């Protein structure tokens, strides 16, 4: 494993530890971004299952988005995952940004999810 990957893994583990401490039983809103798309999941870690998920690959979003790798796509995914989480009965989550900085697409997704009713 290269030094860059080791640092990312260390950051991810450190963040997950802090999330576990502060979650108090709330599900986790996890974000993954690739070069072409962005994905979000609401995960119940105690049961080990996904409660809601959305990505820029979803059929409804794919047709209306220019690309899956910009802030507009991230905002649309954030709004969609918040709607699906509310349908599943989840209103409060803990935000898991992974090893990514809270900036750009990750920030756009988080703000759109907050505006759509998720509390974190």
Number of C-alpha atoms within 10 A of each C-alpha: 6 6 8 9 10 11 13 14 14 13 15 16 14 13 16 17 12 11 16 14 10 11 16 10 14 20 24 24 28 17 24 16 19 9 8 11 17 25 21 26 23 27 21 17 14 9 8 8 11 14 20 22 21 23 24 27 18 13 9 10 18 14 11 10 15 11 16 23 17 18 17 17 25 30 23 22 29 33 23 25 27 31 21 17 26 17 12 12 11 19 17 19 21 21 17 23 22 20 18 17 10 14 11 12 21 23 18 21 28 27 16 21 25 17 13 16 16 23 14 14
